[in-house]
Amino acid sequence: MVLTKETGFIDHESIYDYLANTKPPEKKEIEEILAHARELKGISFEETEKLLLVEDDEQLETIFETANYIKNEIYGKRLVLFAPLYVSNLCKNDCVYCGFRVSNRKLKRATLTLEQVKKEIESLVSQGHKRVLLVSGEGLGESALDYTIKCIETIYSTKVGNGEIRRINVNIAPLSVEGFKRLKEAKIGTYQLFQETYHYPTYKKVHPGGPKSDYLYHLTAMDRAFKAGIDDVGIGILFGLYDYRFEILALLQHIKHLEKEFGLGPHTISVPRIEPADGAPLSYNPPFPVSDREFKKIIALLRITVPYTGIILSTRETPKMRREAFALGVSQISAGSRTNPGGYSSEDSGEQFSLGDHRTIDEVIYDVCKFGYIPSFCTACYRLGRTGLDFMDLAKPGLIKLYCLPNALTTFKEYLVDYASDETRKTGEKLIEKMLGEIPSKKVKQKTINALKRIENGERDIYL
């Protein structure tokens, strides 16, 4: 492995060499790899590298079918829902693909007051949300972490009727180890940060100014988070900046590095594609656009390679693409999203990028149910300490299904009773009845039935 002071553990030369000199695998080898994948233990990164080179439509379909099998065996028909909460679009960076870039003089800037944060949460909770991803631009200076922690305290303390936010994931600028320790103490769920592109020359080109232009400091953020005791981290790539094949191979190197150093890879992987953003010309003409076919391939390969890692799909994608992605391995989706500070209670400030799915959370849930998936607002593992290695130890043998499906049903029942439209409620109740039959343990099934009755009688926040 050839490492440099600039690129750290991402070995560019080995990736260049592989892509230039490796032929796609033969059909028999593909079949052997996919048979291995169906054992639900993941496949080696070397096997993933081979599948990455597959371009034949028929062979791709077998990859998609395998990803679907793995998704159903591990996660079942379950999709976790959340909403992003943008609290500030102030930024010192000049990322050429982002509407928040510092040189975008047309963008109306805003940083929410704590009272405004509370109003945003009241709006989200009133819609039925239980999980949020707190997002902020990198423009608040030295007070950024203090402000973030105050926002977290405000979010957790805001109640509306039967509802509240039970898990806050955070996507903010990388911190020092001491900073990450403070963030952990604030009781966050997952710390999320995207490298955007692992390709060093492209990274430097699309990040011409600001703190984010430091490739290596950004890349090693998860090392510092792990050292601070945060064991749930989320990584991601902004597809379209460089060759997706390079990005996937580099992502595998990142995962391998974390597993080697800390014994644990990422809790989630996000797969956004570049979407148009006002004031960011590159976003309208990505240098390496990823087609729908390639995008589905990316999702399927990730599900096959790291079967117990969550894959997140945002509302950047259209409803059609989101439906197709459910079957390929996506396990978490945003719903009813806004990408501007104050977007849930007002429309004053500028957004980070344009959305592909503008539906309300109820419309998304109804659609999810019609396709046979259970919307989940579960936060039980995080609140019971089933995170990091503890989560993986529970998940890998398949025992997590005894918890995830029942807890998905109880949190979905809360939504149906408290927030759903009549049409969504009727469809959801039928789906719950059907899904009860898929709980493998009679004892757990009866506990779930009892919990559902307790929710009907007014109790809330019941989980196994």
Buried (B, 14 or more C-beta within 10 A) or exposed (E): EEEEEEBBBBBBEEBEEBBEEEEBBEEEEBEEBBEBBBEBEBBEBEBBBBBBEBEEEEBBEBBBBBBBBBBEEBBBBBBBBBBBBBBBBBBBBBBBBBBBBBBBEEBEBBBBEBEBBBBBBBBBBBBBBBBBBBBBBBBBEEEBBEBBBBBBBBBBEBEBEBBBBBBBBBBBBBBBEEBBBBBBEBBBBBBBBBBBBBBBEBBBBBBBBBBBBBBBBBBBBBBBBBBBEBBBBBBBBBBBBBBBBBBBBBBBBBBEBBEEEBEBBBBBBBBBBBBBBBBBEBBEEBBBEBEBEBBBBBBBBBBBBBBBBBBBBBBBBBBEBBBBBBBBBBBBBBBBBBBBBBBBBBEEBBBBBBBBBEBEBBBBBBBBBEEEBBBBBBBBBBBEEBBBEEBBEBBBEEEBBBBBBBBBBBBBBBBBBBBBBEEBBBBBBEBBEEBBEEBEEEEBBEBBBEBBEBBEEEEBBBBB
